Amino acid sequence: MVKVRLRGVYATALTRLLLDEGFEIVQLSPEAQRRFGLGESPYAYDVTVHDRPDLQGIEARGSSGALGELRAALRRQLFDAITRAHPTWQGVSAPSREATGFLDVEFPAPSKARLDELRSRVVSTLSRHHFYRAAGGSVASAVEMAEKLLEAGRSPAEVEALLEETVSREYPVEGDVIGIQHARLSGATLDLGRALIESLDEAESTLRLRRSLRPGGLYDGLGARKEEGDYAVTDAKLGAWSLRTRYFSKAGGLKGAYVNLNTPVELYPKAIRYVDLELDVAVTVYGDVHVLDEERLEKAAEEGVISPELLEAVRREEQRLLALGVGLLHA
């Protein structure tokens, strides 16, 4: 039985998940012992798990075999989790003498929602708990305080309303400038620059972003030149599996559209965030539609970075976009 030590934002939910999967959780914190009704378990671990610095997932270190079992368990429960296994390095794990490896795991929006469900089986948990914790700062503090009210007996509806009122003050509004965090399957996160929120429809969960572009070269798949004064308009719907960016000249002439397939878009206080799933659909002003980078998507699936279920979800979104065709150019 694989022994795992867990710490951090996702520890309670992952403890529930891994216990269900037959793992043994060791070196539990006093709070975890109380929540799960487990005694002290001081045994050495095969894998240790803690938060990523950006709170968008976890990092795990341990024996290669144990990491493989952990990866498989997460994949069974969290279809959209991005799992990046790094080559083993010279070293040993505790307590065995096996080679040690490293696993980086990103939790997109559906994974966070599933982890909320798992945590709610153990302790009072508000909706979007892990999303708010990943936001960090005052938003994370607000959800912790709200759940203390919940545990004290306040009604869930009252606490949810109070939390939404509190965190809404931290989120951007029309006219604000935010970032675009374009996370890659490789693990890198690209900052696509600052973008003005031209419109934000809370009822529809949509926003339109405009940003200036640097000249030089061509737009990939569009055949149009990047010229001085060009700008991009990105239409994003929170929770959607793609977002569209249209490119315009300084005079407002359309140069084409580029649709990025990605994990469901999330909006944080200072940026939107998603994981780029490599596949893109380009539409030229002449109505030509091109699918780009299919081989990268297939490679990610072959290497186990994404699951077969996530690959299928991307393919479904691809077919939906191709059915729209030239319509992707229009507002």
C-alpha positions in Angstrom: 0.0 0.0 0.0 1.4 3.4 -1.0 2.0 5.8 1.9 1.3 9.5 1.1 2.0 12.6 3.2 -0.3 15.6 2.3 0.0 19.2 3.1 -1.6 22.4 1.7 -4.8 23.8 0.2 -5.9 20.6 -1.5 -4.9 18.2 1.4 -8.4 17.5 2.8 -10.0 16.7 -0.6 -7.0 14.7 -1.7 -7.0 12.7 1.6 -10.6 11.7 0.9 -9.8 10.9 -2.7 -6.7 8.8 -1.9 -8.3 6.9 1.0 -11.1 6.0 -1.5 -8.4 4.8 -3.9 -6.8 2.5 -1.3 -3.8 4.7 -0.3 -2.5 5.1 3.2 -2.2 8.6 4.5 0.6 9.1 7.0 2.0 12.0 9.1 -1.5 13.6 9.2 -1.8 17.0 10.8 -3.8 17.1 14.1 -6.7 18.8 12.2 -6.7 16.0 9.5 -6.7 13.4 12.3 -9.8 15.0 13.8 -11.6 15.4 10.5 -11.1 11.8 9.3 -11.2 10.2 12.7 -7.8 8.7 12.2 -5.1 8.2 14.8 -1.5 9.4 14.6 0.4 7.6 11.8 4.1 8.6 12.0 5.2 6.1 9.3 7.7 7.1 6.6 6.1 8.1 3.3 6.5 6.9 -0.3 5.2 10.2 -1.7 5.0 13.7 -0.2 2.5 16.2 -1.7 2.3 19.9 -1.3 0.9 23.0 -3.1 2.4 24.4 -6.2 3.7 28.0 -5.6 0.8 29.3 -7.8 -1.8 27.2 -5.9 -3.1 25.9 -9.2 -2.3 22.3 -8.3 0.2 20.2 -6.5 3.7 18.9 -6.6 4.6 15.4 -5.6 7.9 13.8 -4.9 8.7 10.2 -4.1 9.6 6.8 -5.5 8.8 6.4 -9.2 6.5 3.5 -8.7 4.5 5.3 -6.0 4.2 8.4 -8.2 2.9 6.3 -11.0 0.1 4.9 -8.8 -0.7 8.4 -7.5 -0.9 9.7 -11.1 -3.3 6.8 -12.1 -5.5 7.5 -9.0 -5.8 11.2 -9.8 -6.5 10.4 -13.4 -9.4 8.1 -12.4 -11.0 10.8 -10.3 -10.1 14.0 -12.1 -10.4 13.6 -15.9 -9.0 17.0 -16.7 -6.0 17.1 -14.4 -2.8 17.9 -16.2 -0.1 15.6 -15.0 3.5 16.2 -15.9 5.9 13.5 -14.9 9.6 14.6 -14.8 12.4 12.1 -15.4 13.8 10.4 -12.3 17.0 11.9 -10.9 19.8 10.3 -8.9 18.6 9.9 -5.4 16.5 7.8 -3.1 13.1 8.1 -1.5 12.2 7.4 2.1 12.0 4.7 3.3 13.0 2.7 0.2 16.1 2.9 -2.0 14.1 3.5 -5.2 15.0 6.2 -7.6 13.1 9.4 -6.8 10.8 11.3 -9.3 8.7 14.4 -9.4 5.1 14.9 -10.5 3.6 18.3 -11.3 -0.2 18.3 -11.4 -2.4 21.2 -12.5 -6.1 21.3 -11.5 -8.3 23.1 -14.0 -11.8 24.3 -13.2 -13.6 20.9 -13.4 -10.9 19.3 -11.1 -11.4 22.1 -8.6 -15.1 21.5 -8.6 -14.7 17.7 -8.1 -12.3 18.4 -5.2 -14.9 20.7 -3.7 -17.3 17.7 -3.7 -14.8 15.4 -2.1 -14.0 17.9 0.6 -17.7 18.5 1.3 -17.9 14.8 2.4 -15.5 15.6 5.2 -16.1 19.2 6.3 -18.4 22.1 5.6 -17.4 23.4 2.2 -18.7 26.3 0.2 -19.1 26.1 -3.6 -15.9 27.1 -5.5 -13.8 26.6 -2.3 -10.7 25.5 -4.2 -11.1 28.2 -6.8 -11.2 30.9 -4.1 -8.2 29.3 -2.3 -6.2 29.3 -5.6 -6.9 33.0 -5.9 -4.9 33.6 -2.8 -4.7 36.8 -0.8 -7.9 38.3 0.6 -10.1 36.1 -1.5 -8.6 32.9 0.1 -8.9 34.5 3.5 -12.6 35.4 2.9 -13.5 31.8 2.1 -11.8 30.5 5.2 -13.7 33.0 7.4 -17.0 32.2 5.6 -16.5 28.4 6.3 -15.9 29.1 9.9 -19.3 30.8 10.0 -20.8 27.7 8.3 -19.2 25.5 10.9 -20.7 27.8 13.6 -24.2 27.0 12.4 -25.0 30.0 10.0 -27.2 29.0 7.1 -25.3 28.0 3.9 -27.4 30.4 1.8 -26.6 33.3 4.1 -22.9 32.5 4.1 -22.7 32.0 0.3 -24.3 35.4 -0.2 -22.0 37.1 2.3 -18.9 35.5 0.6 -20.0 36.5 -2.9 -20.5 40.1 -1.7 -17.1 40.1 -0.1 -15.1 38.6 -2.9 -16.9 40.6 -5.7 -15.1 43.7 -4.5 -11.8 42.0 -5.4 -12.7 41.2 -9.0 -12.3 43.4 -12.0 -15.1 45.4 -13.7 -15.6 46.9 -17.1 -12.8 49.4 -17.9 -10.2 47.6 -15.7 -7.0 46.2 -17.1 -6.1 42.6 -16.4 -3.6 39.9 -17.5 -4.1 36.8 -19.6 -2.3 33.8 -18.1 -1.8 31.3 -20.9 -0.6 28.1 -19.2 1.1 25.5 -21.4 1.0 21.7 -21.2 4.8 21.9 -20.7 4.2 23.6 -17.4 5.3 27.1 -18.4 2.8 30.0 -18.1 2.9 32.8 -20.6 1.8 36.3 -19.8 0.1 37.5 -23.0 0.1 41.1 -21.8 -2.3 43.6 -20.3 -5.8 43.7 -21.7 -8.6 46.3 -21.3 -12.0 44.8 -20.3 -14.1 46.4 -23.0 -17.3 44.6 -21.8 -18.2 42.3 -19.0 -21.6 40.6 -18.8 -22.0 38.9 -15.4 -25.3 37.3 -16.3 -23.8 35.6 -19.4 -20.3 35.1 -17.8 -18.7 36.7 -20.8 -16.0 39.3 -21.3 -14.3 41.1 -24.2 -10.7 42.0 -23.9 -8.6 44.3 -26.1 -4.8 44.5 -26.2 -2.2 46.1 -28.4 0.2 44.0 -30.4 3.8 44.3 -31.4 4.6 44.5 -35.1 6.7 42.0 -36.9 6.2 38.6 -38.6 3.0 36.9 -39.6 -0.1 35.7 -37.7 0.2 31.9 -37.4 -2.2 30.2 -39.8 -3.7 33.5 -41.1 -1.0 34.7 -43.6 -1.5 38.3 -42.5 1.3 40.6 -41.4 1.7 41.9 -37.9 1.9 45.7 -38.4 2.2 48.8 -36.3 -1.0 49.7 -34.5 -2.6 46.2 -34.8 -4.7 45.1 -31.9 -6.4 41.9 -30.7 -10.0 41.5 -29.4 -10.5 38.3 -27.3 -14.0 37.0 -26.5 -14.0 34.7 -23.5 -16.8 32.9 -21.7 -16.1 31.7 -18.2 -16.2 27.9 -18.1 -15.8 27.6 -21.9 -13.4 25.1 -23.6 -12.2 27.7 -26.1 -11.7 31.4 -26.6 -11.6 33.5 -29.7 -9.2 36.2 -30.6 -9.7 38.4 -33.7 -6.9 40.5 -35.1 -7.4 44.0 -36.5 -5.4 46.7 -38.2 -4.9 50.2 -36.7 -7.8 51.3 -38.9 -10.1 48.5 -37.7 -9.8 46.2 -40.6 -10.2 42.5 -39.7 -7.1 40.3 -40.3 -8.5 37.0 -39.2 -9.5 35.0 -36.1 -7.7 32.5 -34.0 -9.6 30.1 -31.7 -7.6 28.6 -28.8 -8.8 25.3 -27.4 -8.2 25.2 -23.6 -9.4 24.1 -20.2 -12.4 26.0 -19.0 -11.6 29.7 -18.6 -11.3 31.0 -15.1 -11.4 34.7 -14.0 -9.2 35.7 -11.0 -8.8 39.2 -9.5 -5.9 40.2 -11.8 -6.2 37.9 -14.8 -8.1 35.2 -16.7 -6.4 31.8 -16.7 -6.6 28.6 -18.7 -4.4 25.8 -19.9 -3.7 25.8 -23.6 -4.5 22.4 -25.0 -2.4 22.9 -28.1 -5.1 22.5 -30.7 -6.1 25.8 -32.5 -8.5 26.8 -35.2 -7.5 29.6 -37.5 -10.0 31.4 -39.8 -8.7 33.7 -42.5 -10.7 36.7 -43.8 -11.2 34.7 -47.0 -13.1 32.1 -45.1 -10.4 29.4 -45.0 -10.4 27.3 -41.8 -7.3 25.6 -40.6 -6.7 23.2 -37.6 -3.3 23.7 -36.2 -1.0 21.7 -33.9 -2.9 18.5 -33.8 0.3 16.5 -33.4 1.1 18.3 -30.2 -2.3 17.4 -28.7 -1.8 13.7 -29.7 1.7 13.7 -28.2 0.4 15.0 -24.9 -2.1 12.2 -24.8 0.4 9.6 -25.7 2.8 10.8 -22.9 0.0 10.8 -20.4 0.0 14.6 -19.8 -3.7 14.6 -20.6 -6.2 11.8 -20.2 -8.1 10.1 -23.0 -11.3 11.7 -21.6 -9.8 15.2 -21.8 -8.6 14.4 -25.4 -12.2 13.5 -26.2 -13.5 16.7 -24.7 -11.1 18.7 -26.9 -12.1 16.8 -30.0 -15.8 17.6 -29.3 -15.0 21.3 -29.0 -13.0 21.1 -32.2 -15.9 19.7 -34.1 -18.2 22.4 -32.7 -15.9 25.1 -33.9 -15.4 23.6 -37.3 -19.2 23.5 -37.7 -19.2 27.3 -37.1 -16.5 27.8 -39.7 -16.4 31.3 -41.2 -19.0 32.3 -38.6 -16.1 32.5 -36.1 -15.0 35.8 -37.8 -18.2 37.6 -36.8 -19.1 39.3 -33.6 
